[in-house]
Amino acid sequence: MVTRKEDTPQRRANRKYEEKNKEKRKAKCGNFQTMIPRELFDEINAFLKENGMTKVDFIRDGYEALKHKSDNESK
């Protein structure tokens, strides 16, 4: 069983904020929560650093490229 740390004013404020805004954040953002092999992870991170990209940029650009490819193949 998980035990909570001692309540402090900041922890109470954080929990209250989390409870109040949880649904709003869920509606606004998403998370894939996936695992990839460490080698591939390191390779991707090196690529991102070298090209000055964020992971969000990487996902968005990859999605757009695959969507474009799919659109061209279906024509």
Rosetta blueprint (number, residue, H / E / L):
1 M L
2 V L
3 T L
4 R L
5 K L
6 E L
7 D L
8 T L
9 P H
10 Q H
11 R H
12 R H
13 A H
14 N H
15 R H
16 K H
17 Y H
18 E H
19 E H
20 K H
21 N H
22 K H
23 E H
24 K H
25 R H
26 K H
27 A H
28 K H
29 C L
30 G L
31 N L
32 F L
33 Q L
34 T L
35 M L
36 I L
37 P L
38 R H
39 E H
40 L H
41 F H
42 D H
43 E H
44 I H
45 N H
46 A H
47 F H
48 L H
49 K H
50 E H
51 N H
52 G L
53 M L
54 T L
55 K H
56 V H
57 D H
58 F H
59 I H
60 R H
61 D H
62 G H
63 Y H
64 E H
65 A H
66 L H
67 K H
68 H H
69 K H
70 S H
71 D H
72 N H
73 E H
74 S H
75 K L
